[in-house]
Amino acid sequence: MSVEKAVFFAESALDDTRRTFDEIEKTTMHPYIKYQKARILQMIQQSGYVAEDFSSDQINAFKEAIWIIKTNPQFNIIQQTKSYASVLWLLGYQLIQIDETNNRLEAEKYFEDSKEAFENLKIRDKEYYQCVSHMARNCLEIYKLTKKVPYLRQSRRLCELLRQDRNKYDGTT
């Protein structure tokens, strides 16, 4: 497939995605819809064929999903699921891709909440270790930017946890 065709298909997918989610979001406020919107936009962005930067759309969709889960009694139960923990760390990861100090500090809050949610569920799987790994790296970057030692200590604690549990996950984390 030529680059021109790939760009055309990626831009077409982006337009279709936006149109479809606009229609769906008019009929429901289920957080899963917001989450899927964020994930699909993320995949289109990562394809590299779309020049437009719509990371703020992705971040807003993740934040809306979390807000709905936290504020709507109908969806509060989702806070006790692995899906919720995953949404939190994926939002943190998306925020650190922007690489601004404020985003890194905000991301830290989402990583902490995600790690706590995984631990409350007693889940230590690949996603948990990805969360911990990104959190450790983010803490180190915050330390480099702010020189605040607690972030360095937190990064070391998380790296030690990863080292101790290195046989519990594959090398992709």
N, CA and C atoms as an extended XYZ file, in Angstrom:
519
Properties=species:S:1:pos:R:3:atomname:S:1:resname:S:1:resid:I:1 pbc="F F F"
N         0.855       -1.170        0.000 N   MET     1
C         0.000        0.000        0.000 CA  MET     1
C         0.901        1.233        0.000 C   MET     1
N         0.552        2.196       -0.802 N   SER     2
C         1.347        3.419       -0.870 CA  SER     2
C         1.074        4.287        0.352 C   SER     2
N         1.990        5.189        0.595 N   VAL     3
C         1.858        6.095        1.736 CA  VAL     3
C         0.615        6.965        1.570 C   VAL     3
N         0.354        7.392        0.343 N   GLU     4
C        -0.814        8.248        0.094 CA  GLU     4
C        -2.109        7.519        0.453 C   GLU     4
N        -2.192        6.232        0.079 N   LYS     5
C        -3.386        5.445        0.416 CA  LYS     5
C        -3.506        5.264        1.924 C   LYS     5
N        -2.389        4.991        2.573 N   ALA     6
C        -2.407        4.791        4.022 CA  ALA     6
C        -2.856        6.065        4.736 C   ALA     6
N        -2.356        7.213        4.278 N   VAL     7
C        -2.757        8.497        4.865 CA  VAL     7
C        -4.251        8.704        4.651 C   VAL     7
N        -4.712        8.438        3.433 N   PHE     8
C        -6.138        8.597        3.128 CA  PHE     8
C        -6.986        7.727        4.058 C   PHE     8
N        -6.614        6.438        4.204 N   PHE     9
C        -7.382        5.528        5.049 CA  PHE     9
C        -7.339        5.947        6.518 C   PHE     9
N        -6.206        6.410        6.997 N   ALA    10
C        -6.092        6.848        8.392 CA  ALA    10
C        -6.943        8.090        8.633 C   ALA    10
N        -6.899        9.045        7.717 N   GLU    11
C        -7.710       10.258        7.873 CA  GLU    11
C        -9.194        9.942        7.759 C   GLU    11
N        -9.532        9.011        6.873 N   SER    12
C       -10.915        8.577        6.739 CA  SER    12
C       -11.392        7.891        8.018 C   SER    12
N       -10.542        7.042        8.589 N   ALA    13
C       -10.877        6.370        9.853 CA  ALA    13
C       -11.073        7.382       10.969 C   ALA    13
N       -10.254        8.413       10.991 N   LEU    14
C       -10.388        9.460       12.006 CA  LEU    14
C       -11.721       10.179       11.861 C   LEU    14
N       -12.075       10.563       10.630 N   ASP    15
C       -13.356       11.232       10.401 CA  ASP    15
C       -14.525       10.331       10.790 C   ASP    15
N       -14.470        9.067       10.376 N   ASP    16
C       -15.534        8.125       10.708 CA  ASP    16
C       -15.643        7.922       12.219 C   ASP    16
N       -14.495        7.820       12.870 N   THR    17
C       -14.471        7.631       14.323 CA  THR    17
C       -15.126        8.802       15.032 C   THR    17
N       -14.736        9.992       14.664 N   ARG    18
C       -15.317       11.183       15.305 CA  ARG    18
C       -16.819       11.253       15.078 C   ARG    18
N       -17.263       11.023       13.848 N   ARG    19
C       -18.683       11.083       13.520 CA  ARG    19
C       -19.462       10.011       14.290 C   ARG    19
N       -18.942        8.805       14.305 N   THR    20
C       -19.623        7.701       14.991 CA  THR    20
C       -19.730        7.966       16.492 C   THR    20
N       -18.630        8.403       17.090 N   PHE    21
C       -18.688        8.640       18.534 CA  PHE    21
C       -19.559        9.834       18.885 C   PHE    21
N       -19.610       10.840       18.021 N   ASP    22
C       -20.529       11.955       18.264 CA  ASP    22
C       -21.964       11.460       18.326 C   ASP    22
N       -22.330       10.560       17.420 N   GLU    23
C       -23.685       10.008       17.401 CA  GLU    23
C       -23.950        9.148       18.641 C   GLU    23
N       -23.010        8.275       18.976 N   ILE    24
C       -23.194        7.383       20.120 CA  ILE    24
C       -23.262        8.176       21.422 C   ILE    24
N       -22.408        9.185       21.557 N   GLU    25
C       -22.360        9.958       22.800 CA  GLU    25
C       -23.631       10.765       23.031 C   GLU    25
N       -24.427       10.978       21.990 N   LYS    26
C       -25.704       11.672       22.152 CA  LYS    26
C       -26.741       10.775       22.822 C   LYS    26
N       -26.532        9.457       22.747 N   THR    27
C       -27.533        8.535       23.275 CA  THR    27
C       -27.154        7.883       24.602 C   THR    27
N       -25.874        7.910       24.958 N   THR    28
C       -25.460        7.262       26.211 CA  THR    28
C       -24.256        7.991       26.797 C   THR    28
N       -24.135        7.887       28.094 N   MET    29
C       -22.941        8.428       28.735 CA  MET    29
C       -22.130        7.316       29.399 C   MET    29
N       -22.275        6.110       28.890 N   HIS    30
C       -21.540        4.982       29.454 CA  HIS    30
C       -20.041        5.242       29.314 C   HIS    30
N       -19.280        5.057       30.390 N   PRO    31
C       -17.844        5.362       30.340 CA  PRO    31
C       -17.065        4.498       29.353 C   PRO    31
N       -17.578        3.308       29.053 N   TYR    32
C       -16.893        2.437       28.104 CA  TYR    32
C       -16.811        3.087       26.720 C   TYR    32
N       -17.808        3.862       26.360 N   ILE    33
C       -17.816        4.571       25.075 CA  ILE    33
C       -16.681        5.588       25.047 C   ILE    33
N       -16.531        6.341       26.108 N   LYS    34
C       -15.439        7.334       26.189 CA  LYS    34
C       -14.081        6.644       26.137 C   LYS    34
N       -13.970        5.535       26.850 N   TYR    35
C       -12.718        4.787       26.880 CA  TYR    35
C       -12.357        4.277       25.483 C   TYR    35
N       -13.330        3.698       24.800 N   GLN    36
C       -13.064        3.176       23.460 CA  GLN    36
C       -12.715        4.301       22.492 C   GLN    36
N       -13.366        5.434       22.653 N   LYS    37
C       -13.038        6.595       21.813 CA  LYS    37
C       -11.576        6.974       22.009 C   LYS    37
N       -11.148        7.048       23.246 N   ALA    38
C        -9.755        7.408       23.549 CA  ALA    38
C        -8.787        6.388       22.953 C   ALA    38
N        -9.086        5.104       23.106 N   ARG    39
C        -8.199        4.051       22.603 CA  ARG    39
C        -8.125        4.055       21.072 C   ARG    39
N        -9.244        4.243       20.408 N   ILE    40
C        -9.236        4.264       18.942 CA  ILE    40
C        -8.481        5.486       18.434 C   ILE    40
N        -8.725        6.639       19.049 N   LEU    41
C        -7.970        7.839       18.657 CA  LEU    41
C        -6.480        7.629       18.878 C   LEU    41
N        -6.127        6.964       19.969 N   GLN    42
C        -4.727        6.686       20.275 CA  GLN    42
C        -4.107        5.799       19.189 C   GLN    42
N        -4.821        4.792       18.749 N   MET    43
C        -4.306        3.904       17.699 CA  MET    43
C        -4.134        4.649       16.377 C   MET    43
N        -5.096        5.502       16.039 N   ILE    44
C        -4.980        6.272       14.796 CA  ILE    44
C        -3.780        7.204       14.878 C   ILE    44
N        -3.608        7.849       16.025 N   GLN    45
C        -2.468        8.754       16.215 CA  GLN    45
C        -1.149        7.996       16.089 C   GLN    45
N        -1.084        6.819       16.691 N   GLN    46
C         0.151        6.033       16.682 CA  GLN    46
C         0.464        5.436       15.313 C   GLN    46
N        -0.518        5.434       14.424 N   SER    47
C        -0.258        4.899       13.085 CA  SER    47
C         0.794        5.736       12.360 C   SER    47
N         0.879        7.016       12.731 N   GLY    48
C         1.858        7.896       12.107 CA  GLY    48
C         1.419        8.453       10.768 C   GLY    48
N         0.220        8.112       10.332 N   TYR    49
C        -0.253        8.567        9.029 CA  TYR    49
C        -1.106        9.828        9.101 C   TYR    49
N        -1.437       10.261       10.301 N   VAL    50
C        -2.259       11.458       10.462 CA  VAL    50
C        -1.392       12.539       11.099 C   VAL    50
N        -1.266       13.646       10.408 N   ALA    51
C        -0.396       14.723       10.884 CA  ALA    51
C        -1.021       15.485       12.051 C   ALA    51
N        -2.330       15.532       12.086 N   GLU    52
C        -3.036       16.281       13.131 CA  GLU    52
C        -2.745       15.690       14.506 C   GLU    52
N        -2.476       16.551       15.470 N   ASP    53
C        -2.269       16.084       16.845 CA  ASP    53
C        -3.583       16.232       17.599 C   ASP    53
N        -4.163       15.128       17.979 N   PHE    54
C        -5.417       15.174       18.721 CA  PHE    54
C        -5.275       14.474       20.060 C   PHE    54
N        -4.086       14.579       20.648 N   SER    55
C        -3.870       13.958       21.952 CA  SER    55
C        -4.766       14.576       23.016 C   SER    55
N        -5.118       15.858       22.872 N   SER    56
C        -6.017       16.470       23.861 CA  SER    56
C        -7.404       15.822       23.793 C   SER    56
N        -7.834       15.408       22.599 N   ASP    57
C        -9.118       14.698       22.478 CA  ASP    57
C        -9.062       13.360       23.213 C   ASP    57
N        -7.919       12.683       23.090 N   GLN    58
C        -7.748       11.393       23.758 CA  GLN    58
C        -7.772       11.582       25.270 C   GLN    58
N        -7.024       12.569       25.745 N   ILE    59
C        -6.945       12.835       27.183 CA  ILE    59
C        -8.322       13.200       27.725 C   ILE    59
N        -9.047       14.045       27.001 N   ASN    60
C       -10.385       14.434       27.443 CA  ASN    60
C       -11.324       13.230       27.504 C   ASN    60
N       -11.221       12.325       26.541 N   ALA    61
C       -12.083       11.137       26.552 CA  ALA    61
C       -11.773       10.253       27.756 C   ALA    61
N       -10.484       10.050       28.063 N   PHE    62
C       -10.112        9.280       29.254 CA  PHE    62
C       -10.643        9.963       30.519 C   PHE    62
N       -10.449       11.275       30.615 N   LYS    63
C       -10.898       12.014       31.805 CA  LYS    63
C       -12.415       11.955       31.955 C   LYS    63
N       -13.139       12.047       30.844 N   GLU    64
C       -14.599       11.950       30.901 CA  GLU    64
C       -15.036       10.572       31.391 C   GLU    64
N       -14.368        9.540       30.928 N   ALA    65
C       -14.702        8.180       31.387 CA  ALA    65
C       -14.499        8.066       32.893 C   ALA    65
N       -13.381        8.568       33.384 N   ILE    66
C       -13.090        8.508       34.821 CA  ILE    66
C       -14.095        9.339       35.610 C   ILE    66
N       -14.414       10.519       35.111 N   TRP    67
C       -15.373       11.402       35.788 CA  TRP    67
C       -16.741       10.721       35.886 C   TRP    67
N       -17.177       10.100       34.795 N   ILE    68
C       -18.472        9.413       34.800 CA  ILE    68
C       -18.467        8.283       35.829 C   ILE    68
N       -17.395        7.515       35.856 N   ILE    69
C       -17.300        6.394       36.798 CA  ILE    69
C       -17.334        6.891       38.243 C   ILE    69
N       -16.671        8.004       38.507 N   LYS    70
C       -16.604        8.511       39.879 CA  LYS    70
C       -17.875        9.221       40.320 C   LYS    70
N       -18.598        9.841       39.392 N   THR    71
C       -19.712       10.690       39.800 CA  THR    71
C       -21.095       10.101       39.563 C   THR    71
N       -21.213        9.138       38.674 N   ASN    72
C       -22.518        8.570       38.375 CA  ASN    72
C       -22.718        7.295       39.178 C   ASN    72
N       -23.690        7.284       40.084 N   PRO    73
C       -23.909        6.094       40.929 CA  PRO    73
C       -24.134        4.814       40.126 C   PRO    73
N       -24.675        4.956       38.932 N   GLN    74
C       -24.922        3.794       38.082 CA  GLN    74
C       -23.613        3.091       37.693 C   GLN    74
N       -22.502        3.849       37.639 N   PHE    75
C       -21.239        3.293       37.178 CA  PHE    75
C       -20.161        3.239       38.264 C   PHE    75
N       -20.494        3.607       39.502 N   ASN    76
C       -19.511        3.596       40.595 CA  ASN    76
C       -18.859        2.238       40.807 C   ASN    76
N       -19.594        1.185       40.567 N   ILE    77
C       -19.090       -0.168       40.798 CA  ILE    77
C       -17.872       -0.465       39.913 C   ILE    77
N       -17.752        0.237       38.810 N   ILE    78
C       -16.618        0.027       37.899 CA  ILE    78
C       -15.289        0.347       38.586 C   ILE    78
N       -15.337        1.168       39.640 N   GLN    79
C       -14.109        1.510       40.363 CA  GLN    79
C       -13.460        0.278       40.999 C   GLN    79
N       -14.200       -0.793       41.155 N   GLN    80
C       -13.657       -2.025       41.721 CA  GLN    80
C       -13.293       -3.041       40.643 C   GLN    80
N       -12.923       -2.553       39.452 N   THR    81
C       -12.573       -3.460       38.359 CA  THR    81
C       -11.175       -3.164       37.819 C   THR    81
N       -10.630       -4.166       37.162 N   LYS    82
C        -9.336       -4.005       36.507 CA  LYS    82
C        -9.427       -2.965       35.395 C   LYS    82
N       -10.572       -2.893       34.735 N   SER    83
C       -10.750       -1.922       33.656 CA  SER    83
C       -10.518       -0.502       34.148 C   SER    83
N       -11.028       -0.204       35.328 N   TYR    84
C       -10.852        1.134       35.893 CA  TYR    84
C        -9.378        1.402       36.175 C   TYR    84
N        -8.690        0.453       36.774 N   ALA    85
C        -7.260        0.613       37.036 CA  ALA    85
C        -6.500        0.833       35.735 C   ALA    85
N        -6.902        0.134       34.698 N   SER    86
C        -6.243        0.269       33.400 CA  SER    86
C        -6.480        1.643       32.783 C   SER    86
N        -7.703        2.126       32.871 N   VAL    87
C        -8.006        3.463       32.324 CA  VAL    87
C        -7.142        4.511       33.015 C   VAL    87
N        -6.966        4.373       34.310 N   LEU    88
C        -6.164        5.349       35.058 CA  LEU    88
C        -4.718        5.387       34.567 C   LEU    88
N        -4.074        4.218       34.436 N   TRP    89
C        -2.671        4.242       34.028 CA  TRP    89
C        -2.535        4.625       32.564 C   TRP    89
N        -3.508        4.264       31.732 N   LEU    90
C        -3.442        4.670       30.328 CA  LEU    90
C        -3.553        6.183       30.187 C   LEU    90
N        -4.369        6.810       31.028 N   LEU    91
C        -4.444        8.276       31.021 CA  LEU    91
C        -3.120        8.866       31.484 C   LEU    91
N        -2.548        8.308       32.550 N   GLY    92
C        -1.238        8.782       33.006 CA  GLY    92
C        -0.201        8.668       31.913 C   GLY    92
N        -0.201        7.545       31.214 N   TYR    93
C         0.751        7.329       30.120 CA  TYR    93
C         0.540        8.352       29.004 C   TYR    93
N        -0.718        8.604       28.668 N   GLN    94
C        -1.023        9.588       27.623 CA  GLN    94
C        -0.532       10.972       28.035 C   GLN    94
N        -0.697       11.317       29.296 N   LEU    95
C        -0.249       12.629       29.775 CA  LEU    95
C         1.267       12.782       29.696 C   LEU    95
N         2.024       11.729       30.005 N   ILE    96
C         3.489       11.875       29.966 CA  ILE    96
C         4.012       11.928       28.540 C   ILE    96
N         3.196       11.531       27.577 N   GLN    97
C         3.623       11.648       26.186 CA  GLN    97
C         3.747       13.108       25.775 C   GLN    97
N         3.012       13.981       26.449 N   ILE    98
C         3.066       15.414       26.151 CA  ILE    98
C         4.315       16.039       26.753 C   ILE    98
N         4.810       15.453       27.854 N   ASP    99
C         6.102       15.811       28.429 CA  ASP    99
C         6.211       17.249       28.924 C   ASP    99
N         5.196       17.739       29.582 N   GLU   100
C         5.274       19.025       30.257 CA  GLU   100
C         5.234       18.753       31.758 C   GLU   100
N         5.879       19.608       32.536 N   THR   101
C         5.956       19.380       33.975 CA  THR   101
C         4.570       19.210       34.591 C   THR   101
N         3.637       20.082       34.241 N   ASN   102
C         2.290       19.982       34.815 CA  ASN   102
C         1.627       18.664       34.451 C   ASN   102
N         1.831       18.209       33.225 N   ASN   103
C         1.250       16.933       32.815 CA  ASN   103
C         1.880       15.780       33.572 C   ASN   103
N         3.171       15.850       33.819 N   ARG   104
C         3.853       14.780       34.561 CA  ARG   104
C         3.324       14.717       35.993 C   ARG   104
N         3.084       15.859       36.605 N   LEU   105
C         2.544       15.880       37.965 CA  LEU   105
C         1.118       15.341       37.993 C   LEU   105
N         0.337       15.699       37.008 N   GLU   106
C        -1.028       15.180       36.913 CA  GLU   106
C        -1.001       13.672       36.644 C   GLU   106
N        -0.104       13.251       35.765 N   ALA   107
C         0.028       11.824       35.444 CA  ALA   107
C         0.366       11.024       36.687 C   ALA   107
N         1.200       11.589       37.549 N   GLU   108
C         1.605       10.886       38.768 CA  GLU   108
C         0.386       10.516       39.609 C   GLU   108
N        -0.566       11.429       39.687 N   LYS   109
C        -1.786       11.168       40.451 CA  LYS   109
C        -2.549        9.983       39.855 C   LYS   109
N        -2.645        9.919       38.543 N   TYR   110
C        -3.362        8.816       37.898 CA  TYR   110
C        -2.612        7.499       38.050 C   TYR   110
N        -1.272        7.541       37.948 N   PHE   111
C        -0.483        6.325       38.159 CA  PHE   111
C        -0.671        5.801       39.583 C   PHE   111
N        -0.639        6.703       40.569 N   GLU   112
C        -0.814        6.293       41.966 CA  GLU   112
C        -2.180        5.662       42.182 C   GLU   112
N        -3.218        6.306       41.639 N   ASP   113
C        -4.574        5.765       41.776 CA  ASP   113
C        -4.689        4.398       41.105 C   ASP   113
N        -4.063        4.259       39.942 N   SER   114
C        -4.100        2.989       39.229 CA  SER   114
C        -3.395        1.889       40.020 C   SER   114
N        -2.208        2.191       40.495 N   LYS   115
C        -1.437        1.206       41.269 CA  LYS   115
C        -2.246        0.762       42.492 C   LYS   115
N        -2.844        1.719       43.165 N   GLU   116
C        -3.656        1.404       44.345 CA  GLU   116
C        -4.864        0.543       43.968 C   GLU   116
N        -5.497        0.854       42.843 N   ALA   117
C        -6.654        0.063       42.403 CA  ALA   117
C        -6.238       -1.370       42.075 C   ALA   117
N        -5.115       -1.530       41.362 N   PHE   118
C        -4.624       -2.881       41.066 CA  PHE   118
C        -4.347       -3.637       42.361 C   PHE   118
N        -3.690       -2.985       43.313 N   GLU   119
C        -3.326       -3.659       44.564 CA  GLU   119
C        -4.557       -3.997       45.402 C   GLU   119
N        -5.556       -3.101       45.407 N   ASN   120
C        -6.794       -3.404       46.124 CA  ASN   120
C        -7.501       -4.617       45.540 C   ASN   120
N        -7.352       -4.804       44.236 N   LEU   121
C        -7.942       -5.959       43.560 CA  LEU   121
C        -7.048       -7.194       43.626 C   LEU   121
N        -5.854       -7.009       44.209 N   LYS   122
C        -4.857       -8.081       44.303 CA  LYS   122
C        -4.464       -8.604       42.913 C   LYS   122
N        -4.326       -7.663       41.982 N   ILE   123
C        -3.933       -8.009       40.611 CA  ILE   123
C        -2.499       -7.530       40.390 C   ILE   123
N        -1.665       -8.480       40.038 N   ARG   124
C        -0.279       -8.154       39.679 CA  ARG   124
C         0.027       -8.858       38.359 C   ARG   124
N        -0.491       -8.278       37.307 N   ASP   125
C        -0.293       -8.844       35.978 CA  ASP   125
C         0.537       -7.884       35.129 C   ASP   125
N         0.597       -8.158       33.850 N   LYS   126
C         1.407       -7.349       32.936 CA  LYS   126
C         1.021       -5.869       33.001 C   LYS   126
N        -0.280       -5.585       33.049 N   GLU   127
C        -0.723       -4.192       33.089 CA  GLU   127
C        -0.301       -3.511       34.391 C   GLU   127
N        -0.367       -4.241       35.490 N   TYR   128
C         0.085       -3.677       36.765 CA  TYR   128
C         1.554       -3.277       36.673 C   TYR   128
N         2.371       -4.167       36.134 N   TYR   129
C         3.801       -3.880       36.044 CA  TYR   129
C         4.103       -2.789       35.017 C   TYR   129
N         3.286       -2.677       33.984 N   GLN   130
C         3.450       -1.558       33.054 CA  GLN   130
C         3.150       -0.244       33.767 C   GLN   130
N         2.098       -0.239       34.559 N   CYS   131
C         1.749        0.946       35.339 CA  CYS   131
C         2.904        1.329       36.255 C   CYS   131
N         3.426        0.359       36.992 N   VAL   132
C         4.517        0.616       37.934 CA  VAL   132
C         5.757        1.110       37.191 C   VAL   132
N         6.050        0.519       36.053 N   SER   133
C         7.212        0.914       35.265 CA  SER   133
C         7.096        2.357       34.775 C   SER   133
N         5.943        2.700       34.227 N   HIS   134
C         5.733        4.084       33.753 CA  HIS   134
C         5.727        5.061       34.926 C   HIS   134
N         5.168        4.637       36.034 N   MET   135
C         5.137        5.482       37.222 CA  MET   135
C         6.551        5.755       37.726 C   MET   135
N         7.388        4.724       37.748 N   ALA   136
C         8.780        4.886       38.201 CA  ALA   136
C         9.528        5.850       37.285 C   ALA   136
N         9.364        5.661       35.983 N   ARG   137
C        10.033        6.533       35.015 CA  ARG   137
C         9.530        7.973       35.141 C   ARG   137
N         8.224        8.117       35.355 N   ASN   138
C         7.649        9.457       35.507 CA  ASN   138
C         8.163       10.145       36.767 C   ASN   138
N         8.256        9.397       37.870 N   CYS   139
C         8.793        9.962       39.117 CA  CYS   139
C        10.230       10.448       38.912 C   CYS   139
N        11.005        9.675       38.194 N   LEU   140
C        12.388       10.057       37.924 CA  LEU   140
C        12.438       11.338       37.082 C   LEU   140
N        11.575       11.437       36.093 N   GLU   141
C        11.531       12.644       35.260 CA  GLU   141
C        11.081       13.857       36.076 C   GLU   141
N        10.115       13.655       36.969 N   ILE   142
C         9.672       14.762       37.829 CA  ILE   142
C        10.824       15.197       38.720 C   ILE   142
N        11.566       14.234       39.257 N   TYR   143
C        12.730       14.575       40.085 CA  TYR   143
C        13.735       15.401       39.281 C   TYR   143
N        14.002       14.991       38.050 N   LYS   144
C        14.949       15.731       37.209 CA  LYS   144
C        14.493       17.172       36.983 C   LYS   144
N        13.185       17.344       36.843 N   LEU   145
C        12.641       18.679       36.581 CA  LEU   145
C        12.553       19.542       37.836 C   LEU   145
N        12.186       18.924       38.965 N   THR   146
C        11.899       19.703       40.173 CA  THR   146
C        12.963       19.605       41.247 C   THR   146
N        13.808       18.573       41.166 N   LYS   147
C        14.827       18.277       42.186 CA  LYS   147
C        14.206       17.971       43.550 C   LYS   147
N        12.957       17.544       43.567 N   LYS   148
C        12.285       17.159       44.811 CA  LYS   148
C        12.601       15.691       45.091 C   LYS   148
N        13.318       15.463       46.174 N   VAL   149
C        13.841       14.143       46.521 CA  VAL   149
C        12.754       13.079       46.718 C   VAL   149
N        11.564       13.408       47.242 N   PRO   150
C        10.556       12.351       47.397 CA  PRO   150
C        10.231       11.629       46.081 C   PRO   150
N        10.319       12.318       44.969 N   TYR   151
C        10.063       11.663       43.681 CA  TYR   151
C        11.179       10.674       43.342 C   TYR   151
N        12.401       11.018       43.683 N   LEU   152
C        13.523       10.103       43.463 CA  LEU   152
C        13.354        8.858       44.337 C   LEU   152
N        12.971        9.075       45.598 N   ARG   153
C        12.760        7.940       46.505 CA  ARG   153
C        11.626        7.039       46.008 C   ARG   153
N        10.561        7.664       45.551 N   GLN   154
C         9.430        6.876       45.031 CA  GLN   154
C         9.868        6.066       43.807 C   GLN   154
N        10.640        6.676       42.927 N   SER   155
C        11.134        5.962       41.750 CA  SER   155
C        11.989        4.761       42.163 C   SER   155
N        12.833        4.954       43.144 N   ARG   156
C        13.675        3.854       43.628 CA  ARG   156
C        12.842        2.724       44.221 C   ARG   156
N        11.809        3.079       45.015 N   ARG   157
C        10.933        2.053       45.609 CA  ARG   157
C        10.237        1.244       44.516 C   ARG   157
N         9.762        1.948       43.500 N   LEU   158
C         9.063        1.266       42.414 CA  LEU   158
C        10.017        0.383       41.603 C   LEU   158
N        11.219        0.872       41.374 N   CYS   159
C        12.220        0.063       40.657 CA  CYS   159
C        12.591       -1.175       41.468 C   CYS   159
N        12.661       -1.024       42.773 N   GLU   160
C        12.957       -2.168       43.638 CA  GLU   160
C        11.817       -3.184       43.565 C   GLU   160
N        10.584       -2.723       43.561 N   LEU   161
C         9.438       -3.613       43.420 CA  LEU   161
C         9.535       -4.367       42.092 C   LEU   161
N         9.866       -3.660       41.015 N   LEU   162
C        10.012       -4.313       39.712 CA  LEU   162
C        11.151       -5.326       39.725 C   LEU   162
N        12.242       -4.988       40.385 N   ARG   163
C        13.385       -5.899       40.464 CA  ARG   163
C        13.016       -7.164       41.231 C   ARG   163
N        12.347       -6.973       42.370 N   GLN   164
C        11.960       -8.125       43.193 CA  GLN   164
C        10.974       -9.042       42.471 C   GLN   164
N        10.069       -8.447       41.694 N   ASP   165
C         9.041       -9.236       41.015 CA  ASP   165
C         9.396       -9.568       39.575 C   ASP   165
N        10.651       -9.420       39.212 N   ARG   166
C        11.069       -9.580       37.813 CA  ARG   166
C        10.727      -10.946       37.220 C   ARG   166
N        10.560      -11.951       38.043 N   ASN   167
C        10.211      -13.275       37.528 CA  ASN   167
C         8.701      -13.449       37.357 C   ASN   167
N         7.928      -12.443       37.753 N   LYS   168
C         6.465      -12.543       37.668 CA  LYS   168
C         5.890      -11.916       36.403 C   LYS   168
N         6.722      -11.284       35.608 N   TYR   169
C         6.245      -10.692       34.365 CA  TYR   169
C         7.304      -10.897       33.302 C   TYR   169
N         6.879      -10.823       32.074 N   ASP   170
C         7.871      -11.019       31.005 CA  ASP   170
C         8.675       -9.738       30.801 C   ASP   170
N         9.697       -9.790       30.004 N   GLY   171
C        10.615       -8.673       29.833 CA  GLY   171
C        10.067       -7.490       29.061 C   GLY   171
N         8.784       -7.519       28.686 N   THR   172
C         8.246       -6.412       27.916 CA  THR   172
C         7.924       -5.188       28.756 C   THR   172
N         7.861       -5.353       30.055 N   THR   173
C         7.504       -4.229       30.909 CA  THR   173
C         8.699       -3.306       31.089 C   THR   173
